[in-house]
Amino acid sequence: MISERIVRLSEKVRDTPVTICLDRARLITDFYSQPSMEPFMIRRAKSFAYVLDNKKIFIDEDSVLAGHLASRLHGTPLYPDMTAWLRDDLEELDTRESDNLKFMPGEKEELRKIVKKWEGRAFGDLTAALADPDMDEMVNLGIFTKGVSNKSTMNHAPFYDELVTKGYRFYIDQCKANIAGIEKMNIEQMEKRYTWEAMIIVMEAIIRFAHRYAKLAEVMAADCTDAERKTQLLTIAENCRVVPENAPKNFHQAAQLVWFTHLALQMEYNSNDNCLGRFDQYMYPFYKQDLADGVEEAFIADLVHEFKLKIAELWEVRTTRESIAYPGCPLWIHMMIGGVLPDGSDGCNDLTRLILHCMEDLQTKEPCVSFRYHDGVDEETFRLALAVARKGGSHPAFFNDGTNISHLLSLGHSLEDARNWGICGCIEPSVPGITDFQSNAGYFNPSKVFEITLNNGVDPISGKQIGPKTGDVRTFTSVKQIMDAYEIQQDFFMNKFVELFDRIVSCHAWTAPTITGSCFTHGCIEKGTVLQRRGAEHRYSAVAITGIANIADSLAAIEECVFNKQYLSMGELMDLLETDFEGKENLRQLLINKAPKYGNDIEEVDCYAHWLSKLCNDQITKHTDGRDAKYTMVISTQSYNVVLGQLIGALPDGRKAYTALADNASPMIGMDVNGPTAVVKSLGRIDPLLAQSGVLVNQRFDPAIVKGEKGLEIIETVVKTYFDDQHGQHIQLNVVDDETLLAAQKDPQKYRNILVRVAGYSAYFVDLEKDIQDNIIARTLQKSL
């Protein structure tokens, strides 16, 4: 059961339309309108402090946790200093179909004036100038995307486990001691001094921000006639006087500290993918102490609910293209539960189970609650997690400790640190507090490269010679010739992709340092530098690979239908692709039905998926980026399988031109016909250990087959088969049938609270654009093992 207060809060978060809040845009523009010769690091810190000191604040009448991203519930700030794209997309923010946002009266015209002031000066303008014309052309053609070109590089988790034992004052004192310890000033020491001073400015500003809420709560309490609410307001005031400046004394204060810190990370530079780390571990001592002190568990459950609702309220304004690629505005804020402890023992505890029960009672689209599975997991807790996922809320997702720990060991982490991993991004593992991880260096599109390979380096849609000439495939006599040509093309485009990202990420170091995150990542205060300047010991950047299944199925179709059975020649196949199978549906069906398909436990086609993933991994990991970070591979599309598919013509697997590609590492829609166990066995042949940043897997089950104890065993078998036998890294479940989703399309209001797993995140189905809804409905509905 959840309290009436939480019910009211939940309804507000779900019912309140998302509106654009101009507070930050006004303040940051005002701050930078004043000339200054201060060092840029100090200037950056003061700009954030100015926002925190002057933004409008409020406390909702049902809240006991203070702090909001904007000046009103479900408001979302803008970052004109970062997002140059606002000039192009501003007019359709409130009219577009996907992630539509509302302006308050008169504010759209005001925003036009603000954006005009930043023209040519925003961070996005700087990064746009870094791309060569051919790189821009490759982006426009859909070969790859530009990562972090209009926003922060920050995708990490602070050391919350340490932070909740110390508070900010400890780290402020560290910075002051480091400044006092400088013996001889030189250029390097001066840079460190400015960085430490900037860190102090930011941490003090966040403390003042908390004190503003304390004062507001005291004022509200003085006017409050309801005794219960008056007590709540005075507690808010007390908490905000204690944290984040000092170490919290109880669960309520610890949650408030974590929330203020997360909010600051979000506010500073429009960052996302900021992981909450192992919430059930670092909050567990406060949980135990509160219970020992007589606090009712129901009150702690209410705090967990409200904390989740705070996360669910967060929103980010994105480009129109990104609103389609990431529908439902995910921020990929992961709350990790379960998993092994640093000594290798099981970490499931009573708070783990309380969080799962809270998920049963109240479903929210964020945070992404992620359950860490291992072969010694407490079975009762694991089955509870499976039962919660079965309810249809698309949470939790499941991650395999063994594979993720192996990935992090291969990246140079110690075993003890690797066991403390969390997810930063969609499915990408990272170690909180010691890592600078960029989870989205960009999307690389092998299916587009394959199309260009089939056309001898020419993009058939634009007619441009964009890649090297690797031969006329009409004259090829084997699949190996196509694979060899593809390898040359991909290496050419991958080098261009890496060069562009290197320039962008290097630009961040000199223009957009994330000072808040640097304060709470080991190495930065010690070195007197920020994350973007190699502050963290461990650094890596993930490149997302899309459409694995399309290339595997295409190569299998060519091998079987052209070279083995000779149903048609390479020339005839190319003619079919050029005309999008017009008038030749029988031949399209031949390519679909006569060749084996990835996802059915057929080695003859799965081997091509393995070949492609290994090739991508080899070409990616041979590089390091501009901050000397290791490149890693993640097999993930989000909804870019729809967006990038719109830029690709017909493929030999029978896919029609401009339609969606396969999502993530999953089989192409409708091609997996042998059940979920066959799917996970095919996935295992990709070799999940290759993709150091993960392999995203969606599976959708018919609710009818997962009912009762037998149904729970079906889900358990699929997860354990993939994790224990195939070394899978991640799997996420949708338990919803076609009839329900089709009904939701017809009557959105009636089905407004249905959550679905889109990619590495969840969203309300009715909030998605119809193309994305249709893509989810089209995913194979598993009805048996």
Summary of the structure (lengths in Angstrom):
residues: 785
radius of gyration: 25.9
end to end distance: 34.1
largest distance: 85.4
contacts: 2900
relative contact order: 0.10
helix: 52%
strand: 10%
